[in-house]
Amino acid sequence: MNFGTLPSGRQVEQVELASGRLRADVLTYGAVIRRLEVDGVNVVLGLDTIDDYLTRSRYFGAVVGRYGNRIAHARFTLDGTEYRLPANNGPNCLHGGTEGFDSRVWTIAAQSDTSVTLTLTSPDGDQGFPGTLTASVTYTLDGDALRIDYAAESDAPTVVNLTNHSYFNLKGEGDVLDHVIRMDAAHYLPVDDDKIPTGEPAPVKGTPFDFTEPHAVGERYDGGYDHCFVLDGGGIEVKGGGLTMEVTTTEPGVQFYAGGMLDGVQTPYGPFAGLCLETQHFPDAPNQPQFPSTVLRPGERRTSTTTYRFI
């Protein structure tokens, strides 16, 4: 289905998937999940037109890359060479730079009634990153679950951190401050004023970041969550609007963002209209060797899987 045409003249396609209780609309632009319906209720924030995605999106539903989250001072050193990136978030590089994977048209490589695989090639030097990177994302609906499978390969050493930036609202409307979250994460990453991790993970116990027991999003922290949590091998559970979403992942962390910077002016949605659970490696890992490595070398294939199950 044709969703619209970019100023370049390139067409954007929408793929419709369905299985059991779930229905999804996926765009080739940004590999965006535009709609995800559970029993007829759309539980993700999406936009109506391609023009909206060009001008009013805060990464709604997109795959971000080549490096999701922040890289401090928009630079990193790999194998003795420094690479400089676009500074599009204060002094830092966010979600791959000014023209990240969220603003590219992906190619449909495979498609069925319940699944679609999208691919993208990022050339050497793209946004300052080394190596020609080939990335793929597969969205699969299976009864009550959405599974996302990521893969990436490079012809030269590089860094990569792919994730999906969907904003979830299990009620379908209103804010998510009453959504209750439980997270198998005994540590989180404290950040500085630019939201760059300050170093080692810190215990959540005794802080507003402790979701090892269920707490509502708006219960304890008025600063608005936008932090990476260190997962302990378990999952994440979100309850809202009579629906439960269970999140499991092969990734070591999850960026929990409560949507506090949505303003209802630059986007159609106001503050806390949706929350993000961006499963990923850690922010600024290329500059912090104590974190799990995000380096991808020739001959390697980086894969990860995240599943969102609705009960």
Secondary structure, DSSP 8 states (H G I E B T S, - for coil): -EEEE-TTS-EEEEEEEEETTEEEEEESBTT-EEEEEETTEE-B---SSHHHHHHS-SSTT-EE-SB-SEEGGGEEEETTEEEE----BTTBEETTSTT-GGGSB-EEEEE-SSEEEEEEEE-TTGGG--S-EEEEEEEEEETTEEEEEEEEEESS-EE-B-EE--EE-TTSSS-STT-EEEE--SEE--B-TTS-B-SS-EE-TTSTT--SS-EETTSS-TT--EEEEE--SS-EEEEETTEEEEEEESSSEEEEE--TT--SSSSSS-TTS-EEEEEES-TTGGG-TTS---EE-TT--EEEEEEEEE-
